[in-house]
Amino acid sequence: MFRRKIRKKPMAEINVVPYIDVMLVLLVVFMVTAPLLMQGVKVELPAAASAPLDDKQDEPLIVSVDAAGQYYLNLGKDEKVAKPLAQITDTVGKVLRQKPNTAVLVWGDTAVDYGLVVALMTALQGAGAESVGLVTEPPR
């Protein structure tokens, strides 16, 4: 009897080069778009040495005061629309009732009147924020 020799076909190999190319393109895209994700109103922050926040916390509420003394809140679609202080404190109070551990931060422009920043911080504490932090730039 004749026995037939059965040839084993080689296993198909996966070509990973296209996957690496796609991964590198995505890496470049993310590196380019990451700096653009910083949103909010453009303010000139004062320079001061301070410790950074913990990364474990939820995203903070940021209230900005520009050089003209107008208030902005980084919540919702209209972040770049100036809002009255009463509306901001009402919105912050609602958020803090749902998430009491949310950090509240103030971005105050260096040219803004000190009294406006203090009035904002007092209003935010009245809305339920246990502590209000000031955002600064690290010294150069």
N, C-alpha and C positions, 0 to 999 in steps of 0.2 A: 504494500500500500504506500501510496505516495502521500507524504504529508506536505501540506502547503505551508510555506512560511508566511506568517502574517506580519506585515510591516506596521510598526507603530508610527502613527503620524505624530510629528512634534506638536507640543502644546502651543496654542496661540499666545503670542507675547503682546502685552499691552505697551503701546508706545506712550511714554509719559512726557515726552518733550512738549507736545501741545498743551498739556495741563500746566506744566511749569511756565510756559509762555503766558498763559491766561492769568496765572497767579501773579506773575511779575507785573503785568499790565494793571491788575486790580490793586496791587501794592502802590504803584505809582499814582493811580487815581485817588486812592485814599490819602496818600501823602500830600497831594495837591489840594484836596478838598477839606482836609482836617482844619487848617487854619481859618477857612472860610466859615466854619460852623459856629464860631464865636459870634453870637448875636447880641443885639441890644443897641442902646444909644451910645454914640461916641462921646466919651467924657475924658478929660485929662485927669487921671488919678494922681493923688499926691504920693510921693515916695516915702516909705517908712519901713523899717525892719520889723517883720512880724512872722509868726508861725503860720504855715498853711493849714487849711481845714482838713479833717479826716476824709479820705476817699470813700469811707464806708457809709457816709450819710447820704440821704436822698438829695436830689437836686435842690439847691436853695432858691428862695424867692429873692429876686434882686430888684430893688427900687433904685432908679437912677435920678440924679438931679443934675441937669446940664448947666452950663455957664449962665444961661438966661433965667435960671430958677424954675424951670418947668420939670414936672415929675413924670416918670415913665415906669412901667411895671413889665417885667419880662414874662408875662403870662398871656397866653392866647395869641390870636393872629395879629393884633394891632399893637405890637411891642414898641413900635417907633412913633406912636401917637401919644401926645402929651395928655395927661389925665389930671383932673383935680385931686387934691389930697384926700378929700372925703371919699371919693370913689376908690382910690387906692387902698385906704384903710379898711373900707368895707370888703373889698375883694380879698385882702390879706387876712382879715378876720374869718371869712368863710373858709379859706384854705386851711388856716390853723385849727379851725374847729374839726375839720376832717382829718388832718394830719398834724397833730400838735407838736411833733418833734422836728418840723421843717425849719431849717435855718433861714433867717431873714437878714439880708445884707444890703448895705447902702453903698452905691457908687456915687460919690460926690465929686464934682468937678473942682479943680483947685481954685477956679475963679468964682465959685458960687459963695454967696454970703453964708457965714458960719451959722447964723440964726436959722436959715432955711433948713440946713442939715439937722440941727438940734430939734426944730419943730417937727421934721419928718420922723426922726427917731422917737420922739415922744408920742407922736400919733401912732406909730407902729407898735409901740409897747402898749398903748391904750387899746389897740386892736387885738391884743392877745399874744404878741411876741414876747417871750420871756427875756430874751436878750437880742439885741440888734448889733450886728457886726459892721465894721467899716472896711471896705476893700481898698487896698493901697497897692502901689507898684513897689517892687523891691528896689532899694537904692542902688545906684550904679557905681 
